[in-house]
Amino acid sequence: MKKAAADTQAELERRIVVASLSWDPLKANLVGLPSGIPRGHRITYFKFILNGLLTTARLRFMDEVVVRDCPFCGLDRSDDRKHWVSCPVLKSIFRELYEGNTALVMDQETFHMQVPLDGRELQQLLAFIHAIWRCRCVILRGYDFDYYQDLVNHFRSIVEDPWLHGNPAVLPRAERRSLRSTPPDLPSETHIYFFDGASRNNNGTRSASFGALLRLNNVVIARVAVYLDDATNNEAEYQGALAVLQHAVSMQYTRVLVYGDSKLIVSHLNGQWRCRADNLTSFYEQGLGLIRRLSENSANHAFCSAHVYRQFNADADSLANVGIDRRTHDTAVVVNDNWYGTHNLHTFH
């Protein structure tokens, strides 16, 4: 494996040198690429520096290839990555997008990473090159832009990829994610459930459980944890979701909001994704049935399920782990703080 990696790097370095570039500054910048840069931007850039894009310049020696003009400025026979760096239209767009917001300049050394760049500059550079290629392909397919500002707006929609938002290079992944996440909404006079599941594999023996809690007017009024014995994490999560739905139905609540950190299960409950896993189908069907019953309890169908990041579901996650830590085969319920006694509390209909 080490020899294969060394051979790959040697071949890459050789191709960089053939392209009249220096390997060392390019490698230094590649090492510093932020992990949040979309994969498509990275791939486009490698094609760019290795002349791997299917431009006319690359195909000019093949039969029946029409030598094209630059799709942006119309310069004769200039559909080529070497020309794009000096293309007056692309330079103008680059200034509109980045002038005053970056130290980047549009020149050969910068676009081939032959000068040191920080993480934010690398993000902007790769996004712009990706936008060049995307817009070029649109034009060559015959869908020309109506006017210059239309082209600028299309570039902007690509370089402002949401995956790049809140992703400054100096922050680690966890902090970048926290910038994109917002706390869940906790409306008053609404029964708000949180659920989570846990599954652990210890020497071939799997243990699982789920945890759930109920909030009303920003106060936790009930919580439960149930040990499930052998189950996958998704199965445990699903049984947690079913537990809160069954609870809401039995209590005849009319305004219900369910939060979970499983994108899969929340999307199932919202009808956004189809269930394709055989081991989850029965849970999925039970969930839809319970949601229909909840809707029947309310004239305005005041039910909603939503995804939250894990940091906002810590209480339910803790309950799910308590369910495993205190597992018992005598009774499934491990924690039951008023979960079955909520009918004694004040509720509204």
Secondary structure, DSSP 8 states (H G I E B T S, - for coil): -HHHHHHHHHHHHHHHHHTT--HHHHHHHHHT--TTS-HHHHHHHHHHHTT-S--HHHHTTSTT------TTT--TT--SHHHHTT-HHHHHHHHHHHTTT-S---SHHHHTT-S---HHHHHHHHHHHHHHHHHHHHHHTT---SSHHHHHHHHHHHHT-GGGTT--TTS-HHHHHHHH-------TTSEEEEEEEEEEEETTEEEEEEEEEEEETTEEEEEEEEEEES--HHHHHHHHHHHHHHHHHHHT-SEEEEEES-HHHHHHHTTSS----GGGHHHHHHHHHHHHHHHHT-TT-EEEEEE--GGGGHHHHHHHHHHHHT--SS-SEEEEEBTT-GGGS----
